[in-house]
Amino acid sequence: MSRNYDPRNALDRAILADAIHEAMQTAGFTLMPNGSTERLGRGVREVVYQRQINHALMCRVYTTIVGTEVREVGLDSIKACVLYKRLDGAVRGIGKETRVKRVGLVADIVERMMDRARSVWRSATTGEHCSCCGSPKATSRAGNLYCVEVCWNETPARQAEIAIANGWAPAVEAPAASPRTAPASAPAVTPAPLSREAVNALFA
């Protein structure tokens, strides 16, 4: 499509939806079966795509597609974010990118969406991690970084367990803490980040 996308045109909305589906599936994202009602209100199911980064991290794209078309108007935009599944099963957002407004050429809208997905994917593999358990750090509302596993409330043995589960540390027996000495901290662990080229290749 060489002309600008027109949100008032049902055909344009359907063409953009098809282009988003194609781009997401080509990049290895999986359609979430039940979609999401998180952003658009009760009873409105938005199409959501997801791709696992590793066993705990996932990149998710909220497409603004409802049914066979993207939404006509509204404050909602296409959104890419990274989520982390904690060992207790809770899912926490740890990163997001600038929203993608549905303006301009369809191809440009889709490319901006993919750029955002690449960016949050990269941030998940190169961002700061907890020095005690290796879990990613997220930013609090106050602007402070914190461990998403909240491991500062855990014993060193539990921190080591989290690190092993996350694949950041080898499975070793935690030393017993002496009642007369402070417990030793779990060894600092750092994940191997993906390069920009490696991330781009995932979305090629």
C-alpha positions, 0 to 999 in steps of 0.5 A: 500500500503506497498511500497513508493508512486511513483508520476510518477505512475498514479495508485499510484496517483489515490490511494492517491487521493482516500485515501485523499477523504476517510479520509476527508469525514470520518472526516466530511469535505465537498467537495467544489463544484467548487474546487479552482484555487488559487494555481495551475494556471488558468484553473486547478481546485484543489479539496478542502475540508472544515469543519466549526468550527463555524459560522465564522471559517472554516478549509480548506484542499487543496488536490492537487487532480486534476480530479481523481489523485493527481498532478504528480510533482510540487512545490505544496503540500497538505495544511491545513489552517483556514479561518475566514469570517468577518461580511462584508463577506470578508474571511481572513486566520488566520492560516496555518500549514506546508505543507504536501509533497507527499512522503513516504507511502500513509497511512503516507501521509494521516495521516500527512495531518490529523495531520495538519488539527487537528493542525490548528483546535486546533489553531483556538480554542485556539489562541489569540482573540481580547479583545474588540470584541472577533474576532480571531487575525491573524499575519501581514506580519510584524509579529504583531498580529491584530484583523481580524475585524479591530475593533480598527477603530470601535466605542465601540458600533460596537465592542460590535455588532461584539462580539455579532455576534461572540457569544463571548458576551451576547446581551446587550444594549451598553451604550451611550457615554457621550460627556465629557468622553471617551467612555468605551471599550467593555468588554473583551471576551474570547472564550471557547477553545476546548481541544486536546482530543475534537479536536482529537475526531472530526477527529476520 
